[in-house]
Amino acid sequence: MAETTKTMQVGRIPSLTWNRLKVNYSLVEGDLSVQEDVATTFSGLPEGISGSTLTQKQAQDWLSANAPEEKAEAVVAGKEPIYHPQAFGTGLGKEYDDFVQGAAKSVRFLEVAEGQKIARPILWDVHCERGARAVTSQILHVGKNSALTLVMTEDSDRDASGASLVSTKVVLEEGAQLHLVEVQLLGKGFLSMHDCGAALKDNASLEVTGLYLGADKTYLGTQAELVGKASRLQVDMGYLVTGKETCSVNVNAVQRGKKTQVQMHFDGVLDGTAQKNFCGTIDFRKGSKGSVGNEQENVLLLSDSIVNKTLPVILCEEEDVEGRHGASIGRLDEQMLFYLAARGIDEKTAEQMMVRARLRAVASHIPVRSLREHIRDFIEEAFEG
């Protein structure tokens, strides 16, 4: 097992705020001992895709040679002094990345050859046994003018506990397209950590669909560097946090190339005494003229005992850009509840209907019917519990 770490800072935001609100970063505390062995299976790799295993040194050497250079910003006033500590940026940040590199001795390397359009989604299933403390690390490389959909599903028994730590790094060549789907259906006692870093070259497109519905403590981080001209990022993410569960989300879209486009949409549901911290940043760097970035989070609150923190951020070094962000947070509309009550639907049933509709809207982006049905059943069971 990797050495136990008692505390770790993750999801540090690029522009620090007044820390009384405690949103500058999240602190992971407790037993972080993990082992590399975990049951992962592919549904099969078609022609044009290769899979191999790298050592951590080979993985870092490959990233250094193949990933676009991520230059520090020209203007640092008001930002964290050491804002760019990683050679390849990720959402959870350097402490987590270093920990994974020490814990996971090998890195799975999935590569799509140039000019390959893979129509069938590749399914990557990670099943965590009771008490498992697993770490998985992977690099996804999509070649020039190629396209791939990769669906990664983590699950366990519903009442199981353990830890599952995931690190994914993505490099998209010119004109490459990747739809990365992450579905987390872990048991109620799990610690779940998902970290992603991506670099997009000219005209590359990354679509990230994430549904995080289980676990006791969830930490999510994504950083996409839109280095290439006219590169595109779309994020659709949903989360369900109930009981005493906690969830921390940090998503950074760094727009470096000209005419880049970012669309990010987040749907969350909080119940019980749940705690959630969300930070979403659109970062226009010098040279990103003509770029557009939009971000929206919608949060449905089902209890008066929730702790909800939302921090949408826009940073800008360039003049000719267009950025929008916003958040909609609250309970169900009273007029809607009255309308449904007049038709014999009580408030609790109405809440459950809206929760299902909100999370299924995110699930609709998942191109695997059987998985969508599994998600539906998981949500139903969550309410039954």
N, C-alpha and C positions, 0 to 999 in steps of 0.2 A: 504494500500500500504506500501511496505518497505520504509524505510527512504532513501531520495535522497542522492546519492553520486556524488560529482562533478568530482573527479578524481580517477583513479584506475590504478595501474601498472599491466600489464598482460604479459604473454609470456616471462618472464625474462630468459635469456639464462644461461646455467650452467657455461660457461667460458666467462668472460667479455672481451670485445674488447675495442679498443680506441673509446670513445663515440662520437667523432666528427661525425661519420657516423650515430649515433642514432639508433643502432640496438640491444642494450643490452636488451631493453624491449620496449613494446608499451604502450602508455598512452591513456586511455579512459577518455574522458572529456564530461561533459554535464549532462543532466537529466538521472539518472539511476533508477528512481523510477519504481517499478514493482509490480504486483499482482500475486498471485499464481494461480488463476483460469484461466484455458485455456482448450479449447475443444480438448481433446485427445481421440482417439478411437483405439481399437485393432480390428483386423479382426476376432478375436476368438482365444482362447488358447486351443490347443489340449491336450489330456491326456499326462501327464508327465511334464507339465509346470504349475506352480502356480504363481499367481499374488497377491500381497498384498500391504498394505500401512504401512510405518514405520514413526515414528517421527524422527526428526534429531538425537536425542540422541540414539534411538534404532539403527539407521543406522550407527552411528559412533561406537557404541558398537559392532555391528556385524562385521564391517570392522576390528576392533582391534582384534577380536577373530578369524576371518577366513582368513584374507589376509596375505600373506607371509610377514615376517619382511623385511623392506627396510632399510638396514644399510647404514650409511653414508660412503663415499669412504675413503680409507686409505690415499690417496694422495690428498691434497687440494691446493698445490702450483699453483698459477695462476688462481684459481677458486674463485667464489664468496664466501666470508667468511661464509655466512649463506646459503649454497647451498641446504640444505635438510630441509627446514622448515616445510614440510607437513608430517604427519604420513602416508598418502596415496597420493603419488605424482600425479599431474595432469599437463597438458600442459600449461594452462593459469596461474596456480600458486596459491599461498596462498591467496592473496587479493581477487581474484575472488571467490575462494572456500569458504572463510569466508563469503563473501557477499551472495552467494547462500544459505549457511546454515542459514543465518539470514532471508532471503527473502522467501525461500520455507519451509513452516512449516512441510510439509510431503515429504516423499521419496517413489517413486514407487519401489517395489522390485519384480523382475522377476527371477524365479529360475527354472532351469531344473534339474530334478531328475537324479540320477546316471544311466548311461547305456542307456539313451534315445537318439535316433537318429531322430530328427525332420526333416522330408524331406521337408515339405511345409514351405516357408518363412512366418514369422510372420510380419504382416504389422502394423505399429504404425504411425497413421496420426495425425499431430498437425496442426490445422487450426487457424490462427491468424486473428481476425477481425480487421477492421480499427480502429486505435488508441489503439489496445491492447498492454499491457506491461506485458508480460507473463514470468514466470520462471518455468522451469520443472527440476526435479532432480530424478535420477533413479540409482539403483544398479542392475547389471546383474550378476547372479551367475550360471555358467554352471558346472554341476556335473561331476564326474569322467567318462571318456570315453563317454561323451555325445556330441551332435552336434546340433547347432542352427544357423539359419539365421534370423536376425532381421533387418527390413527395416524401418527406421524412416524418414518421410517426413514432412517438414515444408513448408506451403504455405500460401498465402494471395492473395487478389486482387493485380493486377500488379502495380497499382498506390497508394497502401495503405502505411501508415507509422505507426510506433510503435516500440516496442522492443521485442525481443525474446531471452531469456537467457536459455541455456541448460547445464546441468551437468550430465555426465554419468561416473559411476565407474564400472569396470569389474573385476571379479575374476574367473579365469579358473582353475579348478582342474586338476589333472593328466590326461593327454590324452584328455582333453576337446577341442572342436573346436567351434569357434564363428566367423561368418561372420557378421560384423556390418556395415550396410549401412546407410549413412546419406546423405539426399538430401535436399538442402535449396533453395526454390523457392519463397522467400519473395519479397514483394513490394519494390519499389524504395526508399521509405523513412524509411526503417526499420534499426534499430541497431540489428545485429545478433551476438551472442556469443555462441560458442560451445566449451565445455571443456570436456576432457576425460582423465581418468587415468585407467590403467589396470595392473593387476598382473597375471603372467603366471607361473604355476607350471610345473613339469616334463612333457615333451612331449606335452604340450598344444600348441594350434595354434590359433592365432588371425589374421583375415583378415579384414582390414578396407578399405572400399570404400567410398569416399566422393566426392560429387559434390556440389559446392557452387556457385550459379549462380545469385542470387538476392541480395537485401539489399543495403543500402547506405554505411554502415560501417560494416565490417565483421572481427571478431576476432576468430581465430581457434587455439586450443591447444590440443595436444595429448602427453601423456607420458606413455610408456609401459615398465614395469619392467619385464624383462625375467629372473625370479629368478630360474626357474627349468631347469634341464639339458635337452638339445635338444628341448627347446621351440622355437617357430617360430612366427615371425611377418611379415606380408605383408601389405604394405600401398599403395593404388592407389588413388590419390587425384587430382581433377581438379577444377579450379576456373576461373570465368569470371568477370573481373573488367573493367567497362566502364565509360564514362562520367567523373564525379568528384568523383567517388566512391573510397573507400579505403579498403584494405584487409591486415590483419596481420596474419601470420602463424608461429606457433612454434611447432615443432614435435621432441620429444626426445625418442630415443630407448636406454634403459639402459640394457646392456647385462651383466648379473651377473652369470648365470649358464654355465656349460661347453657345448660346441658344440651348442650354440644357433645360430639362423639364422635370419637375418633381410634383407628384401628387401623393399625399399621405392622408389616410383616413383611419381613425381608431374608434372602435365601439367597445365600451366596457359596461359591465354590470357588477354592482357592489351590494352586498347584503350582510346582515348580522353586524359584527364589529370589525369588518374587513378594513384593511389599510392599503391604500394605493398611492404610489408616487409616480407621476408621469412627466417626463421632460422630452419635448420634441423641438429640434432646432433645424431651421433652414439657414444655411450659412453661404452667403454669396461672396466668393473670393474675387480678388482683382483678376480681370480677364474674362469674367462670366457675362459679358454684355449680351443683352437680349434673352436672358434666362428668366424662367418663371418658376415659382415655388408656391404650393398651396398645402396647408395643413389644417386638419379639423379633428377634434376629439369630441365624441358624444358619450356622456356617462349617465347611466340610469342608476339612481340611488333607491334602494328598497328598504332602508332602515335609517333611523335617526342617530345611530351610534357609529356611523362610518367615519373614517378619517380619509379624506380625499384631497390630494394635492396635485394640481395641474399647472405646468409651466410651459406654455408655448413661446418660442423664442425665434426672432429673426435677427441675424447679424449681417452686416453689409459693408463691403469694401468697394463695391462697384455702383455706378449711378444708373445705368440703363438696364434695370432689372425690375421685376414685378413680384412681390411677395405678399402672401395673405396667410393669416392664421387665426384660429378661433377655437372656442370650446363651448359646448352646451352641456350643462350639468344640472340635474334636478330629478325630481320625482315625476311620476306619471301626471299628465295634464288632468286637472279636475274635470274639465268639460268632457274629456274622453271617458273618464271613469263614470261620470253621470250617464253618458250615452250608453255605455256597456251595461251599467246597472239597470237601466230601463229595459234592457233586453235579457235580464236575468243572469248577468255575469257579475259575480262578486269581485271585490278589489284584488283578492289574492289570486284568483284565476286570471284576472286581467293582467296583473303583473307578470305572471308566468307566460302568458301569451306574448307579451311584448318582449320579454327576455328571449324567448325562443325565436321570435321574428328577427330581433336584432343580431343574434349570433348566427342564425342561419343565413342572414344576408352576407356575412363574411364567408361562411362555409360554401356559399354558392359559387365562389371563385375556385373551389377545389375540384379538379376534373376527374374525380374518382367517386362513383356513385356509392359503392360499398362503404367507403370512408365517411361520406356525408351521412349515411344512415347510422354508422357507428357513433358519430358525433351527436346526432339527434338522440340516440338512446342514452348517451353519457349525460346529456343535459337533463333529460327526463329523470334519470336516477339521482342526479344532484338535487333536484327539487324534492324527490321522494324522501331523501335523507334529511 
